[in-house]
Amino acid sequence: MSSSGLSCFVWALSFIVFTAHGRPAGLHLRNMDSFIKAVQQVEDSNPDLPPLALVRALRRTAGNDDMMTVHFLGSSYNLSDAEVLETAILNASSFSFFDKAIHHIVTDQGEERGVVLAKDGTTVALAPLLLGIESGLKVKMEGAPPVGIFPLTLGRTLGLSFFSLQDFPPSTRMGPNGCWDDVDRPRMFKLSRPATLATDAVISGGMDGAILGTDISTLPASEQPRPLSEILKGYYSFSLSGEQGLDAVTGHVSPKRREISRSILEPLDLYSQVMETLALVWKLEKTEWIAMDTGVGKAVKDGLKAFVHKYWDCPQIIPRCQWGAKDYRGTPVPLSLPLQFLYVHHTYEPSSPCLSFPNCSRGMRSMQRYHQEDRGWNDVGYSFVVGSDGYVYEGRGWNHLGTHTRGRNSKGYGVSVIGDYTSSLPSRHAMDLLRHRLVRCAVDGGKLEANFTIHGHRQVVNYTTCPGDAFFSEIRSWEHFRE
């Protein structure tokens, strides 16, 4: 790199540090947009900087050169002279910002660091995301064999979490999720219970890293990878428009992470992949004696079954704290599970589909305000609400009595789709989110009986005898049932 190029590189990184310390409202905000802007400032000051050199420099800055990462990606210190110099500058000039943004830890107080709030309202750990991208870039730009993407993004974390918590129920060996102090100006993310190695943010970041790493590694030979900031923008900083919403999106974007990661990873034989990853970890760390533990195989099988159900069968549910719910008035009444019915509604007001996390969150707050203040109810009436942004929003949730269907609130869940659908249907993606994901999640999770009934308008549909498109053709006339 020329001396003038190095000067620009130093200036850009110094600007990042100045901005982060001098304008705390900017780069110190822990959201994906802020991270992308910081990365782009580095790229803009040095347009010849290869994306692989940049992700390696970020890895070194965050101190993520553990033995398994070095095994697959090589040491971030063992680079060419130019890259070493770039890495040293990055390390010296912007260590504080990038280290805090990428280095993943959970404090004794339950604060999860090294995570950012994505535009879609989900929380993502940056370390597994960047390792997946680096793996894909190494394959594409250096002709390396396509290995390491799954072990580095998900395999190691899942395997170690399953193994270390094998005495606990499988469903508790992953997670939890948490809450941001402020979704508009996020600074601190607090977990809802003690952390496992595989928190929800780590798993989301791992899924995203696996998706983007695979995308990069399989680019046509004639196509060069885009700069890192553009890779991240394309996946996280998209905008939906029109009634079709996600139906019109053909590329890979973050609201589709669960279905895309499943299509990429499920054919790999995850059990064998996780067991091989664990064997490699124990070999590198010289703790092969652990492999003699006869419970490892069962721990992995049970853990993967819970993983598939929680993160692939079930939709991602935006928790109440994330959309800004007010407290329940009084004491929630527990439901007696499993339930026999599901009642499908539309909101009527808001009348338009919500296509973004901010828009859907405003709709949820508006509904809760109307239900509490105008209707006099204790909370938003629905158990869950489906947005057209690719997510389900938590209302009363799985375990508490709702106020959604006159005389039937204790018999089933009330699920509403945001929008007025008196003369049309919701988007295909929103309908599939309800029909294939939320319903299946409730059945397999023991919340709904396997043979349950769906009510919508004056139609009654038995789910077990009404598959496919007939599900919604039978309830295409919607009605607001409320108590």
N, C-alpha and C positions, 0 to 999 in steps of 0.2 A: 504494500500500500504506500502511496506517495506521502511525503511529509504534509502536503496541504490537506490530503484526505484524513490523516491522523489528527490534524488540527481541528478539522470540522467535527470529527468523532468526539474529541475531547470537549469541544464547545457544546455539542448537543447533550452530552451526558451531564456536563456542569449545569446546563439549563434545566435538565430534569431535576437535579438535586435542588437548585434554587427554587424552582417552581413548587416542588414538594414541600420545602420548608417555609418558603415565603408566602405561599398561597395554599393554606391547608384545605381550602374548599376544592382544590383541583386534584392533584395526583395522589393525595393521601386518602382519597375516597376509595374504599375497597370494592370497586365494581369493575366489571370486565372492560367497560369503555375506557376507564382511566388507564388500565394496564395496556390496552391496545394503543392508546395515544402515546404512552411512554415508549413503547416499542417503535411506533412510527417515527417519533422524533429521532431515535437512533438511526433508523433506516434513511430518513430524509437527509440527514447530515452526511451520510456515507452511502450513496446509491449503489456502490459496487460491493457492499457487504453481503456475502452469501447468506441465505437463511440458515443453513446448517452451522456456519460459524457463529451466528447470533444465538441460536438455541444452546449451543455448547457453552458459550460465554455465560448465558443465563444459568445454565446448570452449575457451572463453577461458582458463580456468584452466590447461589443459594446453598452451596455445600452439598449437592446431591450426588457426589461421586462415591457411592457405596459400592461394595464388591460386585453385586449382581449387575448394577448399571454399567460399571466398567467392563464386566464380562461381555455384555452385548454391544455397548456403544463405544468402548474405549475411554481412557481417562480424558477429561476435559483439559488436563494439563499437558497431555502428550500430543500437541498440535504443531503445525508448521510455525515458523518464526513469526509470520505476519499475524496469524491467529492468536498466538501466545500474547503478542503485544496488544492486540485488540481486547483480549480477555483481561489482561492486567489493567488496562485503562477502564474497562467496564467495572472491574472489581473495585478499583480505587475511587472512581468518580460517582458511582451510583449504587454502591453496595447496599446502603441502608434501605433505599426504596425497593429494589428488586429482591433483596434478601427477605424483607418482610412480606413482600407480595407472593413469593414462591415457596419459601421454606415452610413446610407443614409441621405444625405442632398443636397439641391440645394442652392448655394450661391446667393447673390444679383447680382453677375456678370454673372450668368447663368452657373457656373461650377457645374456639377453633381458629387458628391463624393459618395463613397460606391459602386462604379461600377468598373468592370474590363473588359478588352478586352479578349474575348474568342479566342481560336485558329482558329475558323471558321470565324472570322471577325465581329462577333456580340458583342454587349455590354450587360452585365448582371449585375443586382443588386444582391449583395450577400445576403442581409438580407432575402428577401422572398424565395430565393433558400434554405438557411440553415433552415428556419422555416419549409419548406415542408419536408426536410430530417429529421429534428427532430421529426416532427409529425409521419412520417412513422416508425422511430426507436422506438418511444414510443409505437406505436401499436404492433410492432414486439417483442420488448424486455421486455415490461412490461404488455402486454396483455390489453392495453387500448382500448377503443372503437374507431373505425376508423372515428373519427370526427375531424374537424379542419383543414384538409389539404387545402381545397378550401378557407375557410374564411381567413386563415392566408397567403396564397400565392397570391390570386387574389381577393377574394370576397370583403374584406374590402376596398382595394385600389380602385377597380372599383366602388363600391357603393358610397364611399365618393366623388370620382372624379365626378361621374355622378350627385350626389346631389348638390355639391358645385358649379358646373358650369351649372346648369340646364337652365340658361338664355342664354347660348351660344349654337351654333349649335352642335349637337351630335358628329360630327366628330372631333371637336376641344376639346372635353372633355378628350381626351387621348393624350399622347405624350408630347413632340416631341422626335425625334432622335437627334443625335448630331455628333460631330467630335472629334477625338483624335488629340492631338498635333503631335504625331508621332506613327504610328502603330507598328514600330519595337521596340521603347522604350517609351511606353505610360506612361504619367505622369498626363495629365490633359484632361478631357472630357468636352467639351463645347456644350451646347444645342443650337439648331438652332432658338428657340423662347422661350418665357416664359413658364415655366414648369407647367404641371398639376400634380396632385398627382400620376397619372398613366403614368409616362414617358415610353418610349419604353423599356428602360433598366429594369425598375421595372416590366413591363409586361413580358418581356423575362425571367427575374429571377423567376417571379411567375409561368410561364408555366413550367420552368425547375424544380422548387420545387414541383409542383403538380405531374409532371411525376415521378421524383425520389422518392418522398414520397409515391406515390401509388405503385411503383415497390417494395419498401422495405416492405411496410405493407402487401403486398400480396405474399411475399416469402413463399415457402413451409415450413411447421413446422420443418422439419429436417435441413433446411438451415439457417445458421447464417449470419447476415449482414456483409459485408466487412468493412474494415476500411474506414473512411471518404475520405482519399486521393484516395483510389482505386475506390470508388463510383464516385468521380469527374473525375478521369482519364478515366474511362470507357465511360463516357458520353461526355467529352470534348476533350480528348487527343487521339483520334483515328486517323488512317491513312487510306486513300482510295488508292486502286491500281487497275490497269487493266482497260479495257474499260467499265466494268460493273459499277464501281464507287459505288454509293449508292444502286444500284440494288442488290448488293451482301451483303449488311448489313442487318441483321435480327434483331439486337438488337436496343435499344433506344440510339440515338446519337443526339447531339444538332441541326444539320441541319434539323432534322425532327420534331423539337419541335412543330411547328404549327399543323401538321397533327396528331401527337400523342396526344397532349393536347386536340385537338378537339375530338378525339375518346374516351378519358377518361372523359372529362367534359361535353360535349354536352348532354349526356343522363341524366344529373343530374337535369334538369329543372333549368337553371341558374337564371331565374327571381326569382323563389322562394328562391333559395340559397342566392342571393344577398340581397333580402328583409329581410330574416331572419338574415343575417349578420348585416345589418344596425340596425335592431331592437335590436340585442344584444349589438352593440356598444353604442347605445343611452341609453340602460338600464344600462350598466356598467359605463357609464360616467354621468348617471343621467340627461340626456337631452331628455327624452322621449317626451317632447313637440314638438320636431322636427318631430316626427312621425305623427303629426297631419297635417303636410304640405300636402295638397292634390296633389301637383305636384310631390311627390316622386316617385309614381308608374310609371307615364309617363316618368320621367327622367331616371329611370332604364330601362324601355322598350326601349326607344329611344337609350340610351347609349349602351345597349347590342346589339342592331341591328348594330350600328356603330362598336362595338368591333368585332362582328362576321365577318363583311365585311373586316375590316382593318387587323385583325390579324389571321383570319382563311381562309376566301375566297381568300384574296390576298397573294401573296408570299412575303417573306421578301426580300426587295430590298436594296442592298449595295449601299449607297450614293456615289456620286463622290468623296467627300473629303476622304472617307474611302479607296478607291482604288488608291488614289493619282493622281487624274485628274489635268491637267493643266487648266488654265483659258480659257474660250471661247474667241476666237479672234473676237472682234467687239461686236455687240449687238444681242442677240438671237432674232429670229423672232417668235412671238407667233403663235400657231396653232388655227384654228377656229374649236372648238369642237361642237358636237361629229364627229368623223371621220367614214368613210365608209369601210376602207380597212385595212388589216394587211398583211405585206409583210415579209415572212419568209426566212432567209438566213442562211448560215454557213460561218465561217470566212475564211476557207481555210488555211490561216496563221493567228495565230498559227494553226498548223495542228492537234495537239493532244488535246484530251479533257483535261480541267483543273480540277483537283481533290482536290484542296485546295485553301484557301483564298490567300496565297502568290502567288501561281501559276496563279490563275485567275486574280489577281491584276496586275501582270506583263504582262499578256496577254492584259489586258485593256490599260495599259500604252503604250505597244508596238503598239496597234491599233491606239490609239490617236496620237502617234508620227508619224506613217505612214500617217494617214489621214491629219494631219496638215502640216507636213513638206514635204512629197512626193506628196500628192494629192493637197495640197494647200487649204484644207477646213478649216473652222473656228473651227471645233471640231471633235471628233470621230463621225462618220456618223450615227450610229444606235441610235434608241430611247432607246432600252434596249438590253442587251446581257445576254444569259443564260449560266451559267456554269454547269459543272457536279459535282460540290461540294454541290449542293442543294440550290443555291441562284441565284437571278437575279441581274445583275449589271446595275446601272443607266448610260445611255449615255446622249442623249438629253433630256430624260424624257418625261412626259406626255404632257407637255404644249408647247414645242418648236420644230420648224421645223428641221427635220433631213436631212441628205444627204445619202440616202440609195437605192432609187429606181428611175431610170431615168424617169423624167417627172411626177412622182407620189408622190413626197415627201410631198406635202401639203394635199394629199388625205388620207394618212394612216400612221400607225406606221411601222417602220422597226425594226424587232427583229431578232437577229442573235444568233446562238448557237456556242460556241467556239469549233473549231475542223473542220477537213476536212471530210465531209460526202458525198463525191461524189459516194462512193461505199458501204456505210453502213449507218445505222441510229444512232442517238445519243442514250444514255442510256434511258431506260424507264422512270426513274425518271426525267431526264431533259425534255423529251417530255411531261410528265404529268405536269411539272412545267409551261410549256408554254401553253399547251392545256387546262388544267383544272383550273389553278391558275391565270396566267397573263391575259389570254383572258377573263375569267369570271370576274376578278377584273376590267378590262377595261369596260366591258359591264355594270356591275352593278354600276360602279362609274361614268357612264355617259361620258366616254372618247370615247367609240366606240358605234355606233348604235347597237340596239339589233339584227338587221338583217344585218350583215356585211359580207364581202367577204374576203377570204384569198387567197393570191397569193404565189405560189412557183414554180420555174422553169416555165414551160409553162402550168401548171395546174391552174385551178381556182376552188376554193372550197367554197361553201356557208356553213358557220358554222352551221346554224340552221338546215340544212338538211344532215349534214355529221358528225354524232356523233361517239364517240368511236374510235376504231382503224382505221376506214376509213379515219380519219382526216390526219394521216401521211402516210397511204398507197397511198393516192392521191397525196402527194407532196414528195414522197421519192426521186425523182430526184431534187437536190438542185442546185441553181445557184446564183452567186454573181451579183445582180443588183446594179449598182452604177451609180451615175451621174458624 
